[in-house]
Amino acid sequence: MTEFMENKIKVALVTGQSNQWHNWKVSSEALKLAVNGDGMFELDTFVTPAEGEDFAGFEPTWNDYDVILLDYEGDSWPEATKAAFEQYMQDGGGLVSYHATDNAFPDWVAFNEMIGVGGWGGRNEASGPKVRWRKGAVVFDDGPGEAMHPDPFEYLLETRTPDHPIMRDLPEAWLHAIDEQYSQLRGPAKNLTVLATTMAGPEIENGTGENEPMLMSIEYGKGRIFHTTLGHVGAADTETPLAMKCVGFLETLFRGLEWAATGEVTRPVPDDFPGADMPVVR
Ligand SMILES: [Zn+2]
């Protein structure tokens, strides 16, 4: 995409901790290589202190970036860093929440408004509703249920808001490479648009029988957020997994980054974007 070479979108990747189930070193390296390799973006990386270390100097220069790509679940940030991030988003910043980032910060009210819904970390009915897609519309479900996922498998993603810039011209459905399938995420779900869902079949263990939101957009102040639940990297993984090589994962990530940064998507849909019959990896 050489036409963007002169005016690249500035991305700050923030990473440095993950929970016991994930490996931020592998996922963040995969994100960095993919985003920098695309040609539309210029990415800087901010690595937080390790778990339990002093965060006093952790003050990313949010305003230097068009969009923040978060691959992080770990220690809380200093109040001043959180406040500066909230202000950046209120003023029209961009955020992409990648996979288990939506497990982070269960007690940070503004963060949960930004991501719309999240999982684990003690999130329950008090955190907000589950977001469902039933009979062609979003339904908020206040009933019980906490986040879970079946064992990784290939699953179908279905476009639900085809006129959203991120989804425009994408197929109605496509098969995603083997990955975790988050379900029962819950949160304030304010100003949230469901972009794509997947059916967590009731016949499989931890399947809910609901269309679970997997790609979402959220508005927070003047800011824009793209929330992708896709792209699991296990704690023992040492190489980029198929889930992150999946063209559906990569292209929706790139489109989400562009939209969160600019409010538009100018990227054409690539010829290798998958259909419903088989996943495609790069
Ligand atoms: Zn995961």
Residues whose N, C-alpha, C, O or C-beta is under 5 A from the ligand:
A	BS01	ZN	E180 H232 V233
